[in-house]
């Protein structure tokens, strides 16, 4: 696969994760928030998170990665951090 080749060339790995429900599940609270394909904004009625649908999905994919690490900001909010 070209992606694996380029990752190897760059000294990193490709990790495949399931994209199932990444646009339907809230990246903050994990609740299912059904929406149509036309709905471009993720609005969680459970925790109040509002993000672009694709941004929410990208966070979900990151969280499914085995290399995902959580850190907290000074306000206590969880932040995604790439492995060092």
PyMOL CGO cylinders between C-alpha atoms (Angstrom):
from pymol import cmd
from pymol.cgo import CYLINDER

trace = [
    CYLINDER, 0.00, 0.00, 0.00, 1.32, 3.45, -0.93, 0.3, 1, 1, 1, 1, 1, 1,
    CYLINDER, 1.32, 3.45, -0.93, 0.36, 4.91, 2.46, 0.3, 1, 1, 1, 1, 1, 1,
    CYLINDER, 0.36, 4.91, 2.46, 2.34, 2.24, 4.31, 0.3, 1, 1, 1, 1, 1, 1,
    CYLINDER, 2.34, 2.24, 4.31, 5.30, 2.79, 2.01, 0.3, 1, 1, 1, 1, 1, 1,
    CYLINDER, 5.30, 2.79, 2.01, 5.29, 6.56, 2.61, 0.3, 1, 1, 1, 1, 1, 1,
    CYLINDER, 5.29, 6.56, 2.61, 4.91, 6.08, 6.37, 0.3, 1, 1, 1, 1, 1, 1,
    CYLINDER, 4.91, 6.08, 6.37, 7.84, 3.66, 6.44, 0.3, 1, 1, 1, 1, 1, 1,
    CYLINDER, 7.84, 3.66, 6.44, 9.89, 6.12, 4.41, 0.3, 1, 1, 1, 1, 1, 1,
    CYLINDER, 9.89, 6.12, 4.41, 9.08, 8.79, 7.03, 0.3, 1, 1, 1, 1, 1, 1,
    CYLINDER, 9.08, 8.79, 7.03, 9.96, 6.45, 9.91, 0.3, 1, 1, 1, 1, 1, 1,
    CYLINDER, 9.96, 6.45, 9.91, 6.43, 6.06, 11.21, 0.3, 1, 1, 1, 1, 1, 1,
    CYLINDER, 6.43, 6.06, 11.21, 3.57, 3.54, 11.04, 0.3, 1, 1, 1, 1, 1, 1,
    CYLINDER, 3.57, 3.54, 11.04, 0.10, 3.42, 9.56, 0.3, 1, 1, 1, 1, 1, 1,
    CYLINDER, 0.10, 3.42, 9.56, -2.61, 2.29, 11.94, 0.3, 1, 1, 1, 1, 1, 1,
    CYLINDER, -2.61, 2.29, 11.94, -5.97, 1.20, 10.58, 0.3, 1, 1, 1, 1, 1, 1,
    CYLINDER, -5.97, 1.20, 10.58, -9.02, 1.89, 12.74, 0.3, 1, 1, 1, 1, 1, 1,
    CYLINDER, -9.02, 1.89, 12.74, -12.71, 1.29, 12.16, 0.3, 1, 1, 1, 1, 1, 1,
    CYLINDER, -12.71, 1.29, 12.16, -14.54, 4.39, 10.95, 0.3, 1, 1, 1, 1, 1, 1,
    CYLINDER, -14.54, 4.39, 10.95, -17.88, 2.81, 11.96, 0.3, 1, 1, 1, 1, 1, 1,
    CYLINDER, -17.88, 2.81, 11.96, -20.14, 5.42, 13.63, 0.3, 1, 1, 1, 1, 1, 1,
    CYLINDER, -20.14, 5.42, 13.63, -17.37, 8.04, 13.81, 0.3, 1, 1, 1, 1, 1, 1,
    CYLINDER, -17.37, 8.04, 13.81, -19.74, 10.66, 12.40, 0.3, 1, 1, 1, 1, 1, 1,
    CYLINDER, -19.74, 10.66, 12.40, -22.65, 9.53, 14.58, 0.3, 1, 1, 1, 1, 1, 1,
    CYLINDER, -22.65, 9.53, 14.58, -20.94, 9.20, 17.98, 0.3, 1, 1, 1, 1, 1, 1,
    CYLINDER, -20.94, 9.20, 17.98, -19.97, 12.19, 20.14, 0.3, 1, 1, 1, 1, 1, 1,
    CYLINDER, -19.97, 12.19, 20.14, -16.21, 12.46, 20.61, 0.3, 1, 1, 1, 1, 1, 1,
    CYLINDER, -16.21, 12.46, 20.61, -16.65, 13.99, 24.08, 0.3, 1, 1, 1, 1, 1, 1,
    CYLINDER, -16.65, 13.99, 24.08, -19.29, 11.83, 25.79, 0.3, 1, 1, 1, 1, 1, 1,
    CYLINDER, -19.29, 11.83, 25.79, -19.50, 8.82, 23.44, 0.3, 1, 1, 1, 1, 1, 1,
    CYLINDER, -19.50, 8.82, 23.44, -23.28, 8.97, 23.02, 0.3, 1, 1, 1, 1, 1, 1,
    CYLINDER, -23.28, 8.97, 23.02, -24.84, 8.16, 19.67, 0.3, 1, 1, 1, 1, 1, 1,
    CYLINDER, -24.84, 8.16, 19.67, -26.13, 11.33, 17.97, 0.3, 1, 1, 1, 1, 1, 1,
    CYLINDER, -26.13, 11.33, 17.97, -27.84, 10.26, 14.71, 0.3, 1, 1, 1, 1, 1, 1,
    CYLINDER, -27.84, 10.26, 14.71, -27.72, 12.72, 11.83, 0.3, 1, 1, 1, 1, 1, 1,
    CYLINDER, -27.72, 12.72, 11.83, -28.33, 12.69, 8.09, 0.3, 1, 1, 1, 1, 1, 1,
    CYLINDER, -28.33, 12.69, 8.09, -25.53, 13.11, 5.54, 0.3, 1, 1, 1, 1, 1, 1,
    CYLINDER, -25.53, 13.11, 5.54, -26.78, 16.66, 4.96, 0.3, 1, 1, 1, 1, 1, 1,
    CYLINDER, -26.78, 16.66, 4.96, -26.11, 17.60, 8.60, 0.3, 1, 1, 1, 1, 1, 1,
    CYLINDER, -26.11, 17.60, 8.60, -22.61, 19.08, 8.62, 0.3, 1, 1, 1, 1, 1, 1,
    CYLINDER, -22.61, 19.08, 8.62, -22.47, 20.20, 12.29, 0.3, 1, 1, 1, 1, 1, 1,
    CYLINDER, -22.47, 20.20, 12.29, -22.27, 17.77, 15.21, 0.3, 1, 1, 1, 1, 1, 1,
    CYLINDER, -22.27, 17.77, 15.21, -24.44, 19.08, 18.08, 0.3, 1, 1, 1, 1, 1, 1,
    CYLINDER, -24.44, 19.08, 18.08, -24.55, 16.76, 21.06, 0.3, 1, 1, 1, 1, 1, 1,
    CYLINDER, -24.55, 16.76, 21.06, -27.74, 17.12, 23.09, 0.3, 1, 1, 1, 1, 1, 1,
    CYLINDER, -27.74, 17.12, 23.09, -26.13, 15.17, 25.96, 0.3, 1, 1, 1, 1, 1, 1,
    CYLINDER, -26.13, 15.17, 25.96, -22.92, 17.10, 26.67, 0.3, 1, 1, 1, 1, 1, 1,
    CYLINDER, -22.92, 17.10, 26.67, -23.35, 20.21, 24.51, 0.3, 1, 1, 1, 1, 1, 1,
    CYLINDER, -23.35, 20.21, 24.51, -20.35, 19.66, 22.22, 0.3, 1, 1, 1, 1, 1, 1,
    CYLINDER, -20.35, 19.66, 22.22, -20.64, 21.55, 18.92, 0.3, 1, 1, 1, 1, 1, 1,
    CYLINDER, -20.64, 21.55, 18.92, -18.10, 20.80, 16.18, 0.3, 1, 1, 1, 1, 1, 1,
    CYLINDER, -18.10, 20.80, 16.18, -17.97, 20.38, 12.45, 0.3, 1, 1, 1, 1, 1, 1,
    CYLINDER, -17.97, 20.38, 12.45, -19.10, 16.84, 11.69, 0.3, 1, 1, 1, 1, 1, 1,
    CYLINDER, -19.10, 16.84, 11.69, -15.75, 15.95, 10.06, 0.3, 1, 1, 1, 1, 1, 1,
    CYLINDER, -15.75, 15.95, 10.06, -13.79, 17.38, 13.02, 0.3, 1, 1, 1, 1, 1, 1,
    CYLINDER, -13.79, 17.38, 13.02, -15.79, 15.25, 15.44, 0.3, 1, 1, 1, 1, 1, 1,
    CYLINDER, -15.79, 15.25, 15.44, -15.21, 12.21, 13.22, 0.3, 1, 1, 1, 1, 1, 1,
    CYLINDER, -15.21, 12.21, 13.22, -11.44, 12.88, 13.08, 0.3, 1, 1, 1, 1, 1, 1,
    CYLINDER, -11.44, 12.88, 13.08, -11.29, 13.02, 16.89, 0.3, 1, 1, 1, 1, 1, 1,
    CYLINDER, -11.29, 13.02, 16.89, -13.18, 9.72, 17.07, 0.3, 1, 1, 1, 1, 1, 1,
    CYLINDER, -13.18, 9.72, 17.07, -10.67, 8.08, 14.70, 0.3, 1, 1, 1, 1, 1, 1,
    CYLINDER, -10.67, 8.08, 14.70, -7.79, 9.45, 16.79, 0.3, 1, 1, 1, 1, 1, 1,
    CYLINDER, -7.79, 9.45, 16.79, -9.38, 8.10, 19.99, 0.3, 1, 1, 1, 1, 1, 1,
    CYLINDER, -9.38, 8.10, 19.99, -9.65, 4.64, 18.42, 0.3, 1, 1, 1, 1, 1, 1,
    CYLINDER, -9.65, 4.64, 18.42, -5.92, 4.62, 17.75, 0.3, 1, 1, 1, 1, 1, 1,
    CYLINDER, -5.92, 4.62, 17.75, -3.81, 2.45, 20.04, 0.3, 1, 1, 1, 1, 1, 1,
    CYLINDER, -3.81, 2.45, 20.04, -1.28, 5.30, 20.19, 0.3, 1, 1, 1, 1, 1, 1,
    CYLINDER, -1.28, 5.30, 20.19, -3.78, 7.86, 21.51, 0.3, 1, 1, 1, 1, 1, 1,
    CYLINDER, -3.78, 7.86, 21.51, -2.70, 9.55, 24.75, 0.3, 1, 1, 1, 1, 1, 1,
    CYLINDER, -2.70, 9.55, 24.75, -4.86, 11.86, 26.85, 0.3, 1, 1, 1, 1, 1, 1,
    CYLINDER, -4.86, 11.86, 26.85, -3.58, 14.99, 28.55, 0.3, 1, 1, 1, 1, 1, 1,
    CYLINDER, -3.58, 14.99, 28.55, -5.42, 17.69, 30.43, 0.3, 1, 1, 1, 1, 1, 1,
    CYLINDER, -5.42, 17.69, 30.43, -5.30, 21.43, 29.93, 0.3, 1, 1, 1, 1, 1, 1,
    CYLINDER, -5.30, 21.43, 29.93, -4.99, 23.78, 32.88, 0.3, 1, 1, 1, 1, 1, 1,
    CYLINDER, -4.99, 23.78, 32.88, -8.82, 24.00, 32.94, 0.3, 1, 1, 1, 1, 1, 1,
    CYLINDER, -8.82, 24.00, 32.94, -9.07, 20.20, 33.26, 0.3, 1, 1, 1, 1, 1, 1,
    CYLINDER, -9.07, 20.20, 33.26, -10.34, 19.63, 29.71, 0.3, 1, 1, 1, 1, 1, 1,
    CYLINDER, -10.34, 19.63, 29.71, -8.97, 16.50, 28.02, 0.3, 1, 1, 1, 1, 1, 1,
    CYLINDER, -8.97, 16.50, 28.02, -6.71, 17.19, 25.06, 0.3, 1, 1, 1, 1, 1, 1,
    CYLINDER, -6.71, 17.19, 25.06, -5.48, 14.71, 22.44, 0.3, 1, 1, 1, 1, 1, 1,
    CYLINDER, -5.48, 14.71, 22.44, -1.70, 14.44, 22.33, 0.3, 1, 1, 1, 1, 1, 1,
    CYLINDER, -1.70, 14.44, 22.33, 0.39, 12.65, 19.74, 0.3, 1, 1, 1, 1, 1, 1,
    CYLINDER, 0.39, 12.65, 19.74, 2.97, 10.23, 21.12, 0.3, 1, 1, 1, 1, 1, 1,
    CYLINDER, 2.97, 10.23, 21.12, 6.43, 11.77, 21.49, 0.3, 1, 1, 1, 1, 1, 1,
]
cmd.load_cgo(trace, "trace")
